[in-house]
Each structure stands twice: as structure tokens, then as C-alpha cells.
Amino acid sequence: QVTLVESGGGSVQAGGSLGLTCTVSPYTTSNMCAAWFRQAPRKEREGVAAISGGGGAFFAGFVEGRSTITRDNAKKTIYLQLNGFQPGDTAMYFCAASRTDRCSSKLWTLTSGYTYWGRGTQVTVSS
């Protein structure tokens, strides 16, 4: 059983930055497509960013240019850095992992493509 645990959420002011960490156990992250999703109240869960086992990354348009996603296979972590927070970024942020090595450039935003999910970490942006 693969377990994902998110950390790093909290309150941040508009314009600020935050780093979110997803810790995966017990298996290595090197052969997983991993992603971050978010879900605001009364909204659908949406993809934020994804990273393939080989390191290729994809980003949603609303975070393009102000976000990075990296992985540390030795530590079994997936790290999401978000900058320039806006009130619309307030949401629960979830980590997800698939059983495939490569993320699809066209399908990575689909929640159905991920087998394993964390419980989420809340990010609240104040203006």
C-alpha cells in the first residue's frame, strides 16, 4: 500500500510564497508520475502540476511561470513551490501518484489517472 502525506500548507499573504511537500512511502518515487491537485470549496478538483519519473514537468495555466515541481527520489518526496499567491489560490492541495512512470502531457490533469492520493494540506491566502 502506497501512502502519500502532504505538508507545508498554512496561511500566506497575497503575493507570498509557499512550499508544499509530499512524502511517499514505502516505495521509491522514481517510477511514478506524481502530481499536485487542488480543490476549493464548491469547486472541482483541478490539476496544478505534475512530474514524470524522468523529471519532465507540466503545469496548469493558472500557475505557469510562478510554480516549480521537483522530486527527490532518495527522500521519496515531491515538492511544489508556489509564488505570487492570489486569493483564488485558496484551496486544499492534494498530492497524487500513478502507477505509470510518465505523465501524459494531455491527460495529467485527470484525477482518474492517479491511484494514490494524500489527504491534503490546506492553503489559505489572505489579501
C-alpha positions, -999 to +999 in steps of 0.1 A: +000+000+000+014+034-010+009+062+014+012+099+005+014+126+032+013+163+023+028+190+045+037+227+043+003+243+039-009+272+060-018+308+057+000+331+033-005+366+022-013+376-013+019+378-033+037+354-009+053+320-015+049+286+000+065+252-005+044+220-002+060+186+003+045+152-005+062+123+012+057+089-003+061+056+014+072+029+012+082+027-025+105+049-044+091+078-063+114+074-093+090+053-113+058+073-106+040+101-124+032+123-094+011+154-093-004+181-072-041+189-073-062+215-055-098+218-046-116+249-034-150+248-017-178+240-041-153+236-070-140+206-089-105+192-081-081+206-106-045+197-116-018+222-105+014+205-117+028+170-125+062+155-128+072+123-145+096+097-132+122+111-156+117+146-144+095+161-172+070+186-157+037+200-166+018+230-152-017+243-152-020+277-169-030+294-137+004+286-121+025+288-152+056+309-145+051+311-108+055+274-098+081+247-098+077+210-091+106+188-082+113+154-068+139+139-046+138+101-052+162+094-023+139+111+001+108+099-017+094+134-018+076+155-044+080+193-038+057+220-051+069+257-048+042+283-055+049+320-057+028+351-062-002+337-043-036+352-051-068+348-031-081+324-058-054+300-049-070+293-015-078+255-016-070+221-002-039+209-020-035+172-027-006+150-038-013+121-061+007+094-077+001+070-105+014+035-114+029+048-146+063+063-150+055+090-174+028+117-171+007+123-201+010+158-214-027+158-224-042+137-196-022+146-164-049+168-151-074+139-149-080+127-114-088+092-128-052+088-138-039+086-103-042+056-080-028+070-048-039+102-030-029+120+001-054+136+025-044+171+015-030+202+031-049+235+034-036+267+019-054+299+027-044+332+010-052+365+027-053+398+009 
